[in-house]
Amino acid sequence: MKINVKQFIDCLPIMGKGFLGIFIILGIIIIATVFLNAVTKKGQKSVPVIVACLAALLAVVGAAVLYGFLR
């Protein structure tokens, strides 16, 4: 079996974008889970956690939209 190093190097940016997308989606899922836990908690609501989660979600979505427009 022959390994073509040039093709592997050419594929690295594509693989990097794929891994970045996976990490972004995982981050969104984690933030959404923390947000839903803070909102649906019985008793006292954790307002700072709710605000921080909403800000993080808006930042990620805004960055994704901006990236789409600039591309």
N, CA, C and O atoms as a GROMACS GRO file, in nm:
protein
  284
    1MET      N    1   0.084  -0.117   0.000
    1MET     CA    2   0.000   0.000   0.000
    1MET      C    3   0.089   0.124   0.000
    1MET      O    4   0.184   0.134   0.078
    2LYS      N    5   0.056   0.218  -0.089
    2LYS     CA    6   0.135   0.339  -0.102
    2LYS      C    7   0.057   0.456  -0.042
    2LYS      O    8  -0.062   0.472  -0.071
    3ILE      N    9   0.123   0.536   0.038
    3ILE     CA   10   0.061   0.653   0.099
    3ILE      C   11   0.109   0.777   0.024
    3ILE      O   12   0.229   0.801   0.011
    4ASN      N   13   0.014   0.854  -0.024
    4ASN     CA   14   0.046   0.977  -0.095
    4ASN      C   15   0.041   1.092   0.005
    4ASN      O   16  -0.066   1.137   0.045
    5VAL      N   17   0.158   1.139   0.046
    5VAL     CA   18   0.169   1.241   0.150
    5VAL      C   19   0.111   1.374   0.101
    5VAL      O   20   0.050   1.446   0.180
    6LYS      N   21   0.130   1.409  -0.026
    6LYS     CA   22   0.079   1.535  -0.078
    6LYS      C   23  -0.074   1.540  -0.069
    6LYS      O   24  -0.130   1.643  -0.030
    7GLN      N   25  -0.139   1.432  -0.104
    7GLN     CA   26  -0.285   1.430  -0.094
    7GLN      C   27  -0.330   1.439   0.051
    7GLN      O   28  -0.431   1.503   0.082
    8PHE      N   29  -0.256   1.375   0.141
    8PHE     CA   30  -0.290   1.384   0.284
    8PHE      C   31  -0.278   1.528   0.333
    8PHE      O   32  -0.366   1.577   0.404
    9ILE      N   33  -0.172   1.596   0.296
    9ILE     CA   34  -0.152   1.735   0.336
    9ILE      C   35  -0.262   1.823   0.277
    9ILE      O   36  -0.310   1.915   0.343
   10ASP      N   37  -0.302   1.795   0.152
   10ASP     CA   38  -0.408   1.873   0.088
   10ASP      C   39  -0.543   1.853   0.157
   10ASP      O   40  -0.628   1.942   0.152
   11CYS      N   41  -0.564   1.738   0.219
   11CYS     CA   42  -0.691   1.708   0.285
   11CYS      C   43  -0.700   1.763   0.428
   11CYS      O   44  -0.810   1.768   0.484
   12LEU      N   45  -0.590   1.804   0.486
   12LEU     CA   46  -0.590   1.851   0.625
   12LEU      C   47  -0.684   1.970   0.648
   12LEU      O   48  -0.755   1.971   0.749
   13PRO      N   49  -0.689   2.072   0.561
   13PRO     CA   50  -0.784   2.182   0.586
   13PRO      C   51  -0.930   2.135   0.584
   13PRO      O   52  -1.012   2.185   0.661
   14ILE      N   53  -0.962   2.043   0.498
   14ILE     CA   54  -1.099   1.991   0.491
   14ILE      C   55  -1.132   1.915   0.618
   14ILE      O   56  -1.240   1.931   0.674
   15MET      N   57  -1.038   1.832   0.664
   15MET     CA   58  -1.061   1.758   0.789
   15MET      C   59  -1.070   1.854   0.907
   15MET      O   60  -1.150   1.832   0.998
   16GLY      N   61  -0.990   1.961   0.906
   16GLY     CA   62  -0.995   2.059   1.014
   16GLY      C   63  -1.130   2.128   1.022
   16GLY      O   64  -1.182   2.150   1.131
   17LYS      N   65  -1.188   2.163   0.905
   17LYS     CA   66  -1.320   2.225   0.904
   17LYS      C   67  -1.426   2.128   0.956
   17LYS      O   68  -1.518   2.168   1.027
   18GLY      N   69  -1.412   2.001   0.921
   18GLY     CA   70  -1.507   1.902   0.970
   18GLY      C   71  -1.500   1.886   1.122
   18GLY      O   72  -1.603   1.881   1.189
   19PHE      N   73  -1.378   1.877   1.175
   19PHE     CA   74  -1.363   1.865   1.320
   19PHE      C   75  -1.412   1.991   1.391
   19PHE      O   76  -1.473   1.982   1.498
   20LEU      N   77  -1.386   2.108   1.334
   20LEU     CA   78  -1.434   2.232   1.393
   20LEU      C   79  -1.587   2.234   1.398
   20LEU      O   80  -1.645   2.276   1.498
   21GLY      N   81  -1.650   2.188   1.291
   21GLY     CA   82  -1.796   2.180   1.290
   21GLY      C   83  -1.849   2.086   1.397
   21GLY      O   84  -1.949   2.116   1.462
   22ILE      N   85  -1.782   1.973   1.415
   22ILE     CA   86  -1.823   1.878   1.518
   22ILE      C   87  -1.813   1.940   1.656
   22ILE      O   88  -1.904   1.927   1.738
   23PHE      N   89  -1.701   2.010   1.683
   23PHE     CA   90  -1.684   2.072   1.815
   23PHE      C   91  -1.784   2.185   1.838
   23PHE      O   92  -1.830   2.204   1.950
   24ILE      N   93  -1.818   2.259   1.734
   24ILE     CA   94  -1.917   2.366   1.748
   24ILE      C   95  -2.054   2.307   1.782
   24ILE      O   96  -2.123   2.357   1.871
   25ILE      N   97  -2.092   2.202   1.713
   25ILE     CA   98  -2.222   2.139   1.739
   25ILE      C   99  -2.225   2.080   1.880
   25ILE      O  100  -2.326   2.094   1.950
   26LEU      N  101  -2.117   2.015   1.922
   26LEU     CA  102  -2.112   1.963   2.059
   26LEU      C  103  -2.122   2.076   2.161
   26LEU      O  104  -2.189   2.061   2.263
   27GLY      N  105  -2.056   2.187   2.134
   27GLY     CA  106  -2.065   2.301   2.224
   27GLY      C  107  -2.207   2.355   2.233
   27GLY      O  108  -2.254   2.389   2.341
   28ILE      N  109  -2.275   2.363   2.119
   28ILE     CA  110  -2.414   2.409   2.119
   28ILE      C  111  -2.502   2.314   2.200
   28ILE      O  112  -2.589   2.359   2.276
   29ILE      N  113  -2.481   2.185   2.184
   29ILE     CA  114  -2.561   2.087   2.260
   29ILE      C  115  -2.535   2.101   2.409
   29ILE      O  116  -2.629   2.095   2.489
   30ILE      N  117  -2.409   2.119   2.449
   30ILE     CA  118  -2.376   2.133   2.591
   30ILE      C  119  -2.437   2.261   2.648
   30ILE      O  120  -2.495   2.259   2.756
   31ILE      N  121  -2.424   2.372   2.575
   31ILE     CA  122  -2.480   2.498   2.622
   31ILE      C  123  -2.632   2.490   2.633
   31ILE      O  124  -2.690   2.538   2.730
   32ALA      N  125  -2.695   2.428   2.534
   32ALA     CA  126  -2.841   2.414   2.538
   32ALA      C  127  -2.886   2.327   2.654
   32ALA      O  128  -2.989   2.354   2.716
   33THR      N  129  -2.809   2.223   2.684
   33THR     CA  130  -2.843   2.137   2.798
   33THR      C  131  -2.831   2.212   2.930
   33THR      O  132  -2.919   2.201   3.016
   34VAL      N  133  -2.724   2.288   2.947
   34VAL     CA  134  -2.707   2.367   3.069
   34VAL      C  135  -2.819   2.471   3.080
   34VAL      O  136  -2.873   2.494   3.188
   35PHE      N  137  -2.852   2.534   2.967
   35PHE     CA  138  -2.960   2.632   2.965
   35PHE      C  139  -3.093   2.570   3.007
   35PHE      O  140  -3.164   2.625   3.091
   36LEU      N  141  -3.126   2.455   2.949
   36LEU     CA  142  -3.253   2.390   2.983
   36LEU      C  143  -3.255   2.344   3.128
   36LEU      O  144  -3.360   2.350   3.193
   37ASN      N  145  -3.142   2.297   3.181
   37ASN     CA  146  -3.136   2.260   3.323
   37ASN      C  147  -3.157   2.381   3.412
   37ASN      O  148  -3.224   2.371   3.515
   38ALA      N  149  -3.101   2.496   3.375
   38ALA     CA  150  -3.116   2.617   3.456
   38ALA      C  151  -3.260   2.669   3.451
   38ALA      O  152  -3.311   2.720   3.551
   39VAL      N  153  -3.324   2.657   3.335
   39VAL     CA  154  -3.459   2.709   3.320
   39VAL      C  155  -3.561   2.620   3.390
   39VAL      O  156  -3.655   2.670   3.452
   40THR      N  157  -3.544   2.490   3.381
   40THR     CA  158  -3.645   2.398   3.434
   40THR      C  159  -3.617   2.352   3.577
   40THR      O  160  -3.687   2.266   3.628
   41LYS      N  161  -3.515   2.409   3.641
   41LYS     CA  162  -3.483   2.370   3.778
   41LYS      C  163  -3.595   2.412   3.872
   41LYS      O  164  -3.645   2.524   3.863
   42LYS      N  165  -3.633   2.324   3.961
   42LYS     CA  166  -3.734   2.357   4.061
   42LYS      C  167  -3.673   2.449   4.165
   42LYS      O  168  -3.555   2.437   4.198
   43GLY      N  169  -3.754   2.540   4.214
   43GLY     CA  170  -3.703   2.634   4.315
   43GLY      C  171  -3.647   2.758   4.249
   43GLY      O  172  -3.703   2.811   4.152
   44GLN      N  173  -3.534   2.804   4.303
   44GLN     CA  174  -3.474   2.929   4.255
   44GLN      C  175  -3.410   2.910   4.118
   44GLN      O  176  -3.334   2.816   4.095
   45LYS      N  177  -3.443   3.001   4.027
   45LYS     CA  178  -3.385   2.998   3.894
   45LYS      C  179  -3.248   3.066   3.897
   45LYS      O  180  -3.228   3.166   3.965
   46SER      N  181  -3.155   3.011   3.823
   46SER     CA  182  -3.021   3.066   3.817
   46SER      C  183  -3.012   3.163   3.700
   46SER      O  184  -2.979   3.124   3.588
   47VAL      N  185  -3.043   3.289   3.726
   47VAL     CA  186  -3.049   3.391   3.622
   47VAL      C  187  -2.913   3.414   3.555
   47VAL      O  188  -2.908   3.426   3.433
   48PRO      N  189  -2.802   3.421   3.630
   48PRO     CA  190  -2.673   3.442   3.561
   48PRO      C  191  -2.639   3.328   3.464
   48PRO      O  192  -2.582   3.354   3.357
   49VAL      N  193  -2.672   3.205   3.499
   49VAL     CA  194  -2.645   3.092   3.410
   49VAL      C  195  -2.732   3.102   3.285
   49VAL      O  196  -2.685   3.077   3.174
   50ILE      N  197  -2.857   3.140   3.303
   50ILE     CA  198  -2.948   3.154   3.189
   50ILE      C  199  -2.898   3.263   3.094
   50ILE      O  200  -2.895   3.243   2.972
   51VAL      N  201  -2.858   3.376   3.149
   51VAL     CA  202  -2.810   3.487   3.066
   51VAL      C  203  -2.680   3.448   2.995
   51VAL      O  204  -2.663   3.477   2.877
   52ALA      N  205  -2.589   3.382   3.068
   52ALA     CA  206  -2.462   3.341   3.007
   52ALA      C  207  -2.485   3.241   2.894
   52ALA      O  208  -2.420   3.249   2.790
   53CYS      N  209  -2.576   3.146   2.913
   53CYS     CA  210  -2.606   3.047   2.809
   53CYS      C  211  -2.669   3.113   2.686
   53CYS      O  212  -2.634   3.080   2.573
   54LEU      N  213  -2.761   3.204   2.710
   54LEU     CA  214  -2.823   3.274   2.596
   54LEU      C  215  -2.720   3.356   2.519
   54LEU      O  216  -2.721   3.360   2.396
   55ALA      N  217  -2.630   3.423   2.593
   55ALA     CA  218  -2.526   3.501   2.527
   55ALA      C  219  -2.433   3.411   2.447
   55ALA      O  220  -2.394   3.446   2.335
   56ALA      N  221  -2.396   3.296   2.502
   56ALA     CA  222  -2.308   3.204   2.431
   56ALA      C  223  -2.376   3.148   2.306
   56ALA      O  224  -2.313   3.138   2.201
   57LEU      N  225  -2.503   3.112   2.318
   57LEU     CA  226  -2.576   3.060   2.201
   57LEU      C  227  -2.587   3.167   2.093
   57LEU      O  228  -2.569   3.137   1.975
   58LEU      N  229  -2.618   3.289   2.131
   58LEU     CA  230  -2.627   3.397   2.033
   58LEU      C  231  -2.492   3.425   1.968
   58LEU      O  232  -2.486   3.452   1.848
   59ALA      N  233  -2.385   3.418   2.045
   59ALA     CA  234  -2.252   3.441   1.989
   59ALA      C  235  -2.215   3.333   1.888
   59ALA      O  236  -2.161   3.363   1.781
   60VAL      N  237  -2.244   3.207   1.920
   60VAL     CA  238  -2.211   3.097   1.830
   60VAL      C  239  -2.294   3.105   1.702
   60VAL      O  240  -2.241   3.089   1.592
   61VAL      N  241  -2.422   3.130   1.717
   61VAL     CA  242  -2.508   3.140   1.599
   61VAL      C  243  -2.469   3.262   1.515
   61VAL      O  244  -2.465   3.254   1.393
   62GLY      N  245  -2.440   3.373   1.581
   62GLY     CA  246  -2.397   3.492   1.508
   62GLY      C  247  -2.267   3.470   1.434
   62GLY      O  248  -2.252   3.516   1.321
   63ALA      N  249  -2.173   3.401   1.497
   63ALA     CA  250  -2.046   3.372   1.431
   63ALA      C  251  -2.067   3.280   1.311
   63ALA      O  252  -2.002   3.298   1.207
   64ALA      N  253  -2.156   3.182   1.324
   64ALA     CA  254  -2.184   3.091   1.213
   64ALA      C  255  -2.247   3.166   1.097
   64ALA      O  256  -2.211   3.143   0.981
   65VAL      N  257  -2.341   3.255   1.126
   65VAL     CA  258  -2.407   3.333   1.020
   65VAL      C  259  -2.306   3.427   0.955
   65VAL      O  260  -2.303   3.439   0.832
   66LEU      N  261  -2.224   3.493   1.035
   66LEU     CA  262  -2.123   3.583   0.981
   66LEU      C  263  -2.023   3.508   0.894
   66LEU      O  264  -1.983   3.557   0.788
   67TYR      N  265  -1.984   3.391   0.938
   67TYR     CA  266  -1.892   3.308   0.859
   67TYR      C  267  -1.956   3.271   0.726
   67TYR      O  268  -1.890   3.271   0.622
   68GLY      N  269  -2.085   3.240   0.729
   68GLY     CA  270  -2.156   3.207   0.605
   68GLY      C  271  -2.163   3.324   0.508
   68GLY      O  272  -2.152   3.304   0.387
   69PHE      N  273  -2.181   3.446   0.561
   69PHE     CA  274  -2.187   3.563   0.474
   69PHE      C  275  -2.050   3.601   0.420
   69PHE      O  276  -2.040   3.645   0.305
   70LEU      N  277  -1.946   3.584   0.499
   70LEU     CA  278  -1.813   3.625   0.456
   70LEU      C  279  -1.747   3.524   0.364
   70LEU      O  280  -1.648   3.555   0.296
   71ARG      N  281  -1.798   3.406   0.360
   71ARG     CA  282  -1.737   3.300   0.279
   71ARG      C  283  -1.766   3.316   0.138
   71ARG      O  284  -1.722   3.235   0.057
   0.00000   0.00000   0.00000
